[in-house]
Amino acid sequence: MHFYESSVITTKDGLHCQVYGNEHPEKGILIKPKYIPTDRIECEALQCRFISGQKMNRFNLWAEKARLEQYVENFKNAYPQYIYQSEMHEKDRLFFLVLHDRIERTYFPRTGLAELMSMPEKDLDKHLATVYKFVNFLLESGLRLKDFGVTYSTLMGHYVYNMSDINIVVYGKENFWKLMKYLENAEHPSLRWKSEKEWTEFYKKRNRFNIFEKNTFLNRMINRKKSEGYFDNLLFVIFAAEKEDETWFKWGQEKYTSLGLATVEGTVAENHSSIVRPGCYDIANSKLIDSGEDCDVKKVVFYSRDYTLLAYPGEKIKACGILEKVEPKQGKPYHRIVTGYFDSYLNERREKEFIKVI
């Protein structure tokens, strides 16, 4: 069975998890814990929710760093079976994984949305009615219902009207790009894009003021980020999930050796896979800055959705992250910069790593 990005898994230990990426090890599924019961560990720095009859902490990578670091250490002790040491990466890399035999239930976004759209409209509450109307609007792009899914709180049924987001999954990179093209000029009485004020709040919340000049950031987000906006005043976020035959790498087919933190500049040669997670920009004419290494960086890879739809072919980007030597089982070795490994949120790299257009 293939586990697509943004599917939701509940485990036999009571965790609610988001599937993280579209490539996974044989032994289990890569995840981000989303809601974690407080019976074994608890953190005041993380938001509390009451879900499935339990008090849960909502795992937030942008929580206060020292307390987040302590919480992750406590998580490792309480749930060691969910920590994965990748055979392809060095020991410092942090991955979360759920073993196949620990899965209680999987909520598939495509199946959930098909069920929702088959409901009599009169039986839908306000939140679901808005989702229903929004999906019908997206279908005007020419995509089919089976190209879409709905996830997170809507899929699991613990949404709160006027508070919960609408999270839509689009299956296939070509489909996602087609939808973004449609949304560039699409109009609907219920549709509005994030305002300058709303993007500024995001800019401050994610520490982007340490990295980006404000007006440049706002210009990029307002003019290019058509994957986020509001429909009937409910925030929507649209994600891309790769189909099985179009993933840009295969888990287990490469070995990664860390060469330390580094900064690179280069020209975007290809951005087709910059809409998924992990995503990447292929770059040319790369140049390492303030680094003792002398190598040609071919890719800038990211694990944070903040960097999707950021740069286009021909544009010059600058990125700071872990410099890795990549040794494929087939083909020649190459180098890449990676931002946003889970462990980067627990140390000074959270403030240092970035990708930006220059």
C-alpha positions as CSV (number, residue, x, y, z in Angstrom):
1,M,0.0,0.0,0.0
2,H,1.3,3.5,-0.9
3,F,1.1,6.2,1.7
4,Y,0.8,9.6,0.1
5,E,2.0,12.8,1.7
6,S,-0.6,14.4,4.1
7,S,-2.5,11.3,4.8
8,V,-3.3,11.0,8.5
9,I,-2.4,8.0,10.7
10,T,-3.6,7.2,14.2
11,T,-1.4,4.8,16.1
12,K,-2.0,2.1,18.7
13,D,-0.3,4.4,21.2
14,G,-2.9,7.2,20.6
15,L,-0.7,9.5,18.4
16,H,-2.2,11.3,15.5
17,C,0.4,11.7,12.7
18,Q,0.8,13.3,9.3
19,V,2.4,11.3,6.6
20,Y,5.6,13.2,5.7
21,G,6.6,12.8,2.0
22,N,5.9,10.2,-0.6
23,E,9.0,8.0,-0.2
24,H,9.3,5.7,2.9
25,P,11.6,3.0,4.3
26,E,10.4,-0.6,4.1
27,K,10.0,-0.9,7.8
28,G,7.5,1.9,8.3
29,I,6.0,5.3,7.3
30,L,7.8,8.6,7.8
31,I,5.6,11.0,9.7
32,K,5.4,14.2,11.6
33,P,3.6,13.7,15.0
34,K,0.7,16.1,14.9
35,Y,-1.2,15.4,18.1
36,I,0.5,13.6,21.0
37,P,-1.3,12.4,24.2
38,T,-0.3,14.1,27.4
39,D,-0.5,11.0,29.6
40,R,3.3,10.2,29.1
41,I,4.7,13.6,28.2
42,E,3.3,17.2,28.2
43,C,4.6,20.6,27.4
44,E,3.1,24.0,28.3
45,A,4.8,25.6,25.3
46,L,2.6,23.5,23.0
47,Q,-1.1,24.1,22.4
48,C,-3.5,21.7,24.0
49,R,-6.5,20.1,22.2
50,F,-9.2,17.7,23.3
51,I,-9.4,15.0,20.5
52,S,-10.7,11.5,20.5
53,G,-11.4,11.7,24.2
54,Q,-7.9,12.7,25.1
55,K,-5.9,15.7,26.1
56,M,-3.3,16.2,23.4
57,N,-0.4,18.5,22.7
58,R,-0.2,19.9,19.2
59,F,3.4,19.4,18.0
60,N,4.7,22.8,16.8
61,L,8.2,23.1,15.4
62,W,8.0,26.9,15.9
63,A,7.5,26.7,19.7
64,E,10.0,28.2,22.0
65,K,13.3,26.5,21.1
66,A,14.6,25.4,24.5
67,R,11.3,23.9,25.6
68,L,10.8,22.3,22.2
69,E,14.2,20.7,22.4
70,Q,13.4,19.3,25.9
71,Y,10.0,18.0,24.7
72,V,11.7,16.2,21.8
73,E,14.1,14.6,24.3
74,N,11.1,13.5,26.4
75,F,9.4,12.2,23.3
76,K,12.4,10.0,22.5
77,N,12.3,8.5,26.0
78,A,8.5,8.0,26.0
79,Y,8.1,6.8,22.4
80,P,11.5,5.5,21.3
81,Q,9.8,3.3,18.7
82,Y,8.9,6.4,16.7
83,I,12.4,7.6,16.3
84,Y,14.1,6.5,13.1
85,Q,17.8,6.3,12.5
86,S,18.1,6.4,8.7
87,E,20.8,4.1,7.3
88,M,21.3,6.7,4.5
89,H,21.9,9.7,6.8
90,E,24.3,10.5,9.6
91,K,23.2,10.0,13.2
92,D,22.4,13.7,13.8
93,R,19.4,13.7,11.4
94,L,16.1,13.4,13.2
95,F,13.3,11.4,11.5
96,F,9.9,10.2,13.0
97,L,8.5,6.9,11.8
98,V,5.5,4.7,12.6
99,L,6.1,1.0,12.2
100,H,3.5,-0.8,10.1
101,D,2.3,-2.9,13.0
102,R,1.7,0.2,15.2
103,I,-0.8,1.8,12.8
104,E,-4.3,1.8,14.1
105,R,-6.1,3.5,11.2
106,T,-5.2,5.5,8.1
107,Y,-7.3,8.4,7.0
108,F,-6.9,8.8,3.2
109,P,-7.6,12.3,1.9
110,R,-8.9,11.2,-1.5
111,T,-11.3,8.7,0.0
112,G,-12.5,11.2,2.7
113,L,-13.2,13.9,0.1
114,A,-15.1,11.5,-2.2
115,E,-17.3,10.6,0.8
116,L,-17.9,14.2,1.7
117,M,-18.8,15.2,-1.9
118,S,-21.3,12.3,-2.0
119,M,-23.2,13.8,1.0
120,P,-26.5,15.5,0.5
121,E,-25.7,19.2,0.7
122,K,-28.6,19.9,3.0
123,D,-27.0,17.6,5.6
124,L,-23.7,19.5,5.8
125,D,-22.8,21.9,8.6
126,K,-21.3,25.3,7.8
127,H,-17.7,24.1,7.7
128,L,-18.3,21.1,5.5
129,A,-20.7,23.2,3.2
130,T,-17.8,25.7,2.7
131,V,-15.4,22.8,1.8
132,Y,-18.0,21.4,-0.6
133,K,-18.4,24.7,-2.3
134,F,-14.7,25.3,-2.4
135,V,-14.0,21.9,-4.0
136,N,-16.6,22.5,-6.7
137,F,-14.9,25.8,-7.4
138,L,-11.5,24.0,-7.8
139,L,-13.1,21.5,-10.1
140,E,-13.7,24.3,-12.6
141,S,-9.9,24.1,-13.3
142,G,-10.6,21.0,-15.3
143,L,-9.2,18.6,-12.7
144,R,-11.3,15.6,-11.6
145,L,-12.6,14.9,-8.1
146,K,-10.2,11.9,-7.8
147,D,-7.3,14.4,-8.3
148,F,-8.2,16.0,-4.9
149,G,-8.3,15.0,-1.3
150,V,-9.1,16.8,2.0
151,T,-7.0,16.3,5.1
152,Y,-6.3,17.3,8.8
153,S,-9.2,18.3,11.0
154,T,-11.8,18.2,8.2
155,L,-10.9,14.6,7.3
156,M,-10.9,13.5,10.9
157,G,-14.0,15.4,12.0
158,H,-12.5,17.5,14.8
159,Y,-12.7,20.9,13.0
160,V,-14.1,24.0,14.6
161,Y,-16.1,26.4,12.3
162,N,-14.4,29.8,11.7
163,M,-11.2,28.4,13.3
164,S,-10.1,25.3,11.4
165,D,-8.4,25.5,8.0
166,I,-9.4,23.8,4.8
167,N,-6.5,21.6,3.8
168,I,-6.7,20.3,0.2
169,V,-4.3,17.7,-1.3
170,V,-3.7,17.6,-5.1
171,Y,-2.4,14.3,-6.4
172,G,0.2,14.7,-9.1
173,K,2.7,17.5,-9.8
174,E,1.2,18.2,-13.2
175,N,-2.2,18.6,-11.7
176,F,-0.9,20.9,-9.0
177,W,0.8,23.2,-11.5
178,K,-2.3,23.2,-13.7
179,L,-4.4,24.2,-10.6
180,M,-2.0,27.0,-9.7
181,K,-2.2,28.3,-13.3
182,Y,-6.0,28.3,-13.0
183,L,-5.9,30.2,-9.7
184,E,-3.7,33.0,-11.1
185,N,-6.8,34.5,-12.7
186,A,-9.7,32.7,-11.2
187,E,-12.5,34.7,-9.6
188,H,-15.3,33.8,-7.1
189,P,-17.4,35.9,-4.8
190,S,-16.1,33.8,-1.8
191,L,-12.5,33.8,-2.8
192,R,-9.9,36.2,-1.5
193,W,-6.1,36.0,-1.2
194,K,-4.0,36.7,1.9
195,S,-3.6,40.4,2.5
196,E,-0.3,42.2,3.1
197,K,-1.2,42.4,6.8
198,E,-1.8,38.6,7.0
199,W,1.4,37.8,5.2
200,T,3.2,40.2,7.5
201,E,1.9,38.3,10.6
202,F,3.2,35.1,9.0
203,Y,6.5,36.9,8.3
204,K,6.9,37.7,12.0
205,K,5.6,34.4,13.4
206,R,8.1,32.3,11.3
207,N,11.1,34.5,12.1
208,R,11.3,35.5,8.4
209,F,12.3,39.0,9.4
210,N,15.8,37.6,10.3
211,I,16.2,36.4,6.7
212,F,14.1,38.3,4.2
213,E,13.7,42.0,3.4
214,K,10.1,42.6,4.2
215,N,8.9,44.1,0.9
216,T,10.7,41.4,-1.1
217,F,9.0,38.7,1.0
218,L,5.6,40.3,0.7
219,N,6.0,40.7,-3.1
220,R,6.9,37.0,-3.5
221,M,4.1,35.7,-1.3
222,I,1.3,38.0,-2.5
223,N,2.0,37.5,-6.2
224,R,3.1,33.8,-6.3
225,K,1.5,31.9,-3.4
226,K,-1.8,31.0,-4.9
227,S,-1.9,27.8,-2.8
228,E,-3.1,29.9,0.3
229,G,-6.0,32.2,0.7
230,Y,-9.5,32.4,2.1
231,F,-12.8,31.0,0.9
232,D,-15.9,32.2,2.8
233,N,-13.4,33.6,5.2
234,L,-11.9,30.2,6.0
235,L,-8.2,29.8,5.4
236,F,-7.3,27.3,2.8
237,V,-4.0,25.7,2.1
238,I,-3.4,23.5,-1.0
239,F,-0.7,20.8,-0.9
240,A,0.8,18.7,-3.7
241,A,1.4,15.0,-3.3
242,E,3.6,13.2,-5.9
243,K,2.2,10.1,-7.6
244,E,4.2,6.9,-7.1
245,D,5.9,7.1,-10.5
246,E,6.9,10.8,-10.3
247,T,8.9,11.1,-7.1
248,W,12.2,13.0,-7.6
249,F,14.2,10.5,-5.5
250,K,13.8,7.0,-4.2
251,W,14.3,6.2,-0.6
252,G,17.3,4.0,0.0
253,Q,18.9,4.7,-3.4
254,E,21.3,7.4,-2.1
255,K,23.7,7.9,0.8
256,Y,24.2,11.3,2.3
257,T,27.3,12.6,4.1
258,S,27.1,15.9,6.0
259,L,29.9,18.5,5.3
260,G,28.5,21.1,7.7
261,L,26.5,24.2,7.4
262,A,27.1,26.1,4.2
263,T,25.6,28.8,2.0
264,V,25.2,28.6,-1.8
265,E,24.2,30.9,-4.6
266,G,23.0,29.6,-7.9
267,T,20.5,29.9,-10.8
268,V,17.4,27.9,-10.8
269,A,17.4,25.4,-13.7
270,E,14.3,23.5,-12.7
271,N,11.5,24.0,-10.2
272,H,9.1,21.3,-11.1
273,S,9.6,19.5,-7.8
274,S,9.5,22.6,-5.7
275,I,5.9,22.1,-4.8
276,V,6.2,18.8,-2.9
277,R,7.8,17.8,0.4
278,P,10.6,17.2,0.5
279,G,11.0,19.6,-2.4
280,C,13.9,20.7,-4.5
281,Y,15.3,23.3,-6.8
282,D,17.8,22.1,-9.4
283,I,20.4,24.8,-9.7
284,A,23.3,25.7,-12.1
285,N,26.4,27.9,-11.9
286,S,26.5,27.3,-8.1
287,K,29.0,29.1,-5.9
288,L,29.6,28.2,-2.2
289,I,30.1,31.2,0.1
290,D,32.3,31.3,3.1
291,S,32.9,27.5,2.9
292,G,36.1,25.5,3.0
293,E,34.5,23.1,0.5
294,D,35.1,23.4,-3.2
295,C,32.2,21.5,-4.9
296,D,29.5,22.1,-7.5
297,V,26.1,22.1,-5.7
298,K,23.3,20.7,-7.9
299,K,20.2,20.8,-5.8
300,V,18.7,22.9,-3.0
301,V,16.4,20.6,-1.0
302,F,13.8,21.7,1.6
303,Y,11.5,20.0,4.1
304,S,9.4,23.1,4.9
305,R,6.5,24.1,2.8
306,D,7.4,27.7,3.3
307,Y,9.8,27.4,0.3
308,T,7.3,26.1,-2.3
309,L,6.5,28.3,-5.3
310,L,9.3,30.6,-4.3
311,A,11.6,30.7,-7.3
312,Y,11.3,30.0,-11.0
313,P,13.8,28.9,-13.7
314,G,16.3,31.7,-14.6
315,E,16.1,33.3,-11.2
316,K,19.0,33.4,-8.8
317,I,18.6,32.0,-5.3
318,K,20.7,31.9,-2.1
319,A,20.3,29.1,0.4
320,C,21.8,28.2,3.7
321,G,21.6,24.7,5.1
322,I,23.4,21.4,5.5
323,L,25.9,20.7,2.7
324,E,25.7,17.0,1.8
325,K,27.7,14.8,-0.5
326,V,25.2,12.5,-2.3
327,E,26.3,9.1,-3.4
328,P,23.7,7.3,-5.6
329,K,23.7,3.6,-6.0
330,Q,23.6,4.3,-9.7
331,G,25.1,7.5,-11.2
332,K,27.7,10.0,-10.2
333,P,28.1,11.6,-6.8
334,Y,26.9,15.2,-6.4
335,H,26.4,17.8,-3.7
336,R,23.2,19.4,-2.3
337,I,22.1,21.9,0.3
338,V,19.3,20.8,2.6
339,T,17.2,23.1,4.8
340,G,14.5,22.0,7.3
341,Y,15.5,18.6,8.7
342,F,13.5,18.2,11.9
343,D,16.7,18.5,14.0
344,S,17.3,22.0,12.6
345,Y,14.4,23.4,14.7
346,L,16.2,22.4,17.9
347,N,19.3,24.4,17.5
348,E,20.8,27.6,16.0
349,R,20.1,26.4,12.5
350,R,16.4,27.3,12.9
351,E,17.5,31.0,12.6
352,K,20.3,30.4,10.1
353,E,18.8,28.2,7.4
354,F,16.9,29.8,4.5
355,I,16.2,29.9,0.8
356,K,15.6,33.2,-0.9
357,V,15.5,34.8,-4.3
358,I,18.3,37.4,-4.8
